Amino acid sequence: MVQEASLMGLLRTLLIILLIWYGLKILGRIFAPYLMKFVAKKAEERFGQQFGGFQNQSQQRKEQKQKEGETVIDKMPNRQKSSNDKVGEYIDYEEID
């Protein structure tokens, strides 16, 4: 008698666990797109606030420093000699079996 009760309890517990698992999977498929849209919208707002603040500060600094008719170079390009200049001509080839 004790073995039957524990076997029925075990089967009942497994059935409840499986029902909860599949229920969460179904709810996840239904609500996942809405959750992703919400998270993406919040991330976009945060990024916009951070980038917008940085952009406004940099524009204000440029306007203060720059005079009319003045040329300003923000960044000088780094020209380094690459090792490819010394190598020579590139020749494309095919392997023959």
Secondary structure, 3 states (H helix, E strand, C coil): CHHHHHHHHHHHHHHHHHHHHHHHHHHHHHHHHHHHHHHHHHHHHHHHHHHHHHHHHHHHHHHHHCCCCCCCCCCCCCCCCCCHHHHCCCCCCCCCC
